[in-house]
Amino acid sequence: MTALRVALLGCGTVGTEVVRLLREQADDLAARVGVPLELAGIAVRRLDKRREGVPAELLTTDAMGLVTSDDVDIVVEVIGGFEPARGLLLAAMKAGKSVVTANKALLAEDGATLFGAAREYGADIYYEASVAGAIPLLRPLRESLVGDHVHRVMGIVNGTTNYILDQMDTSGAGFAEALNEAQALGYAEADPTADVEGFDAAAKAAILAQLAFHTRVTAAGVHREGIADVTSADIASAKAMGCVVKLLAICERVPSEEHRAGRGVSVRVHPVMIPRSHPLASVREAYNAVFVEAESAGSLMFYGAGAGGAPTASAVLGDIVAVARNRVYGARGPAESTYAELPVLPMADTVTRYHVALDVADRSGVLARVADAFAEKDVSIQAVRQEGHGDEAQLVIVTHRAPDGALSATIERLRDLEIVRAVASVMRVEGDD
Amino acid sequence: MTALRVALLGCGTVGTEVVRLLREQADDLAARVGVPLELAGIAVRRLDKRREGVPAELLTTDAMGLVTSDDVDIVVEVIGGFEPARGLLLAAMKAGKSVVTANKALLAEDGATLFGAAREYGADIYYEASVAGAIPLLRPLRESLVGDHVHRVMGIVNGTTNYILDQMDTSGAGFAEALNEAQALGYAEADPTADVEGFDAAAKAAILAQLAFHTRVTAAGVHREGIADVTSADIASAKAMGCVVKLLAICERVPSEEHRAGRGVSVRVHPVMIPRSHPLASVREAYNAVFVEAESAGSLMFYGAGAGGAPTASAVLGDIVAVARNRVYGARGPAESTYAELPVLPMADTVTRYHVALDVADRSGVLARVADAFAEKDVSIQAVRQEGHGDEAQLVIVTHRAPDGALSATIERLRDLEIVRAVASVMRVEGDD
């Protein structure tokens, strides 16, 4: 073997960085792999777009021709989305190539097909860049912690929403205003749906849960709520109880007395109040961080830039070197592991805590009737305080841990109470009980 | 292949946990590896010691017989120290076994011999547990960031000293008092030399530097200062400038205008003042955390429990699974990488900043003469303040970045000045300039 030939699919922000690093670090990469890595070609949709530092002679619009070429060993996909990415990756593996992809949406939606092809054709598929950019997270989960028993993975995996919530927390801005600022600074896209509604985080949660629990989890199995309904009042309410609001991806085993593996896994993305003393609370701006709780390792945290061309390209390069080394040594990376086959439980079975703010009539007996509604659904109250008087009277309640189904049934019950004028805010609380 | 047989060398705190995990997680481990992992034997010095949960029939005092037995595939060394650990690991690799070790002192002192044997006999050698317990750090450095260009690794890698410094910072205790408390709580050993004098951290620094810079670094190449001389006055002085004192292991490229790889690498362990806003400043008690700065990935931080039986065993298990999978698939892990061969520079060439407190005569012209001494050695002053009067008069000076050699020559010059009654405190400052 005299060199390994790399085909790149897509040449946007990340792709351009991958090209730059492959060229600038060529000597280092050759030393680390054992043979040089050469760019065989770059598949793009349009040849006439200006791309700084990208050799025009390598560009082609024939992506399928490129990935199946005998002249290619490794295929790197940074197009994103479903097709043509999916078909190209499948064709590449069928043709005996190793593949590296940053495509979280595709992996979360149809990972089964991709991993199935990898198994069938004996191909490597690496995807560190699909979650949390340059933060080494998938490799630690699938390799370092593989001898441990992971209980929970909880993280800030979307920089856009963290930036928005951080702005709301520090400057008192409302959601719309903070979103506008994030867009002006390039932290949010013109159509912010994928970030703001939690789709991006949900795809990452599915990938993390699958690795942590050795169980197939797709985006459809992830309970998802975005941050568009988070109000300044929610943020203020969080502050009042020493908390901060974060959009978290939470993957956890739901405990069971009978089974060590738990009754199943719960995977969810939603806004959460966490204590300001929690390590995730201090993750500011567009940074990402993931907190892992494992039986033997205890609590671990991984922190860094979760997005951006250069950090994502760093993760892609790490994977390119890994699959290249595997080719040099005739080795294979770890395959998909879904042996545990735990059920993915509905949100109603997830155990969590609620923070509830109720606009109530300011008269005697209100607290007793509200407390009755909680008791009726078997939800125990940890703390309650009354704020304001008359038309401004508000009851703020924090519950103990209970199944989400019981908690949301309580909210329905509260809405029916005549003395409750409105349910002003409902948010889950995580971190120390 | 129907099973892989594991030999354990040493059965102390970590070894006992490894045995427990191999037994309790047997089904999970078998699913993750592809074949069951079986304990073939456990080499100990004394058979009569009580060991909870360890099958007595597996114990043997014939360690060499065990590691060379045809019945063994993987050898796990958690004895520590040089001999017999070194001889046993070499014999194991020669006999075709894969090895996993947590032995930082041996790797830092004589890694060349171990890695040489791994190359010669085609053996895997994994050692994640040797640095920062369960925190996945070596695998991210040697695999995830392998396509990136690491500028600096800076971390709290010794829990004992972090506990002591944290106590001094929060309770105002002196060093001796904080050390006593750490010993009472089991965070420090009866003979605390290895921790307090920085030997433990220096060994870890050598291992981290070698991985980060693809350059052979031994413990002897690490500049080492412990924390025994850190005084309450130093801590107070750090507080006054918004800093906290930490014992850091710092591995960095010393920049060069001519060479992208830098003029060389600097590896050091010493007490440092860092701003309280730095992510490492908030690492409390006996926790560990390592901050990595890479060209593309940007700033990353890894945080968790750095020691203890269970966390260290988690890292050992991850490595056992990795080498076991390699055996199942006929693969090999990454070998030692020292291609960059950068010079390990003396401390004098390291660029850093100093915080200096001088007891001075309280008369006019003192500042001018002190400033002259700095200028003479080409060290520029960033900030200076005078505290106290008369016999209590003190000048506190913080410098800009300069070669350590120039900074220490300045201190020598200051000691000679008649107006300087004493150099009360000298400490390096890292973090934002």
Interface residues (C-beta under 8 A of the other chain):
Chain A: E17 L21 Q25 D28 L29 A31 R32 E128 G133 A134 I135 P136 R139 P140 E143 S144 L145 V146 G147 D148 H149 H214 P279 S282 A294 E295 S296 A297 G298 S299 L300 M301 F302 Y303 G304 A305 G308 A310 P311 A313 S314 A315 V316 L317 G318 D319 I320 V321 A322 R325 N326 Y329 G330 A331 R332 P334 S337 Y339 A340
Chain B: E17 L21 Q25 D28 L29 A31 R32 E128 G133 A134 I135 P136 R139 P140 E143 S144 L145 V146 G147 D148 H149 H214 P279 S282 A294 E295 S296 A297 G298 S299 L300 M301 F302 Y303 G304 A305 G308 A310 P311 A313 S314 A315 V316 L317 G318 D319 I320 V321 A322 R325 N326 Y329 G330 A331 R332 P334 S337 Y339 A340
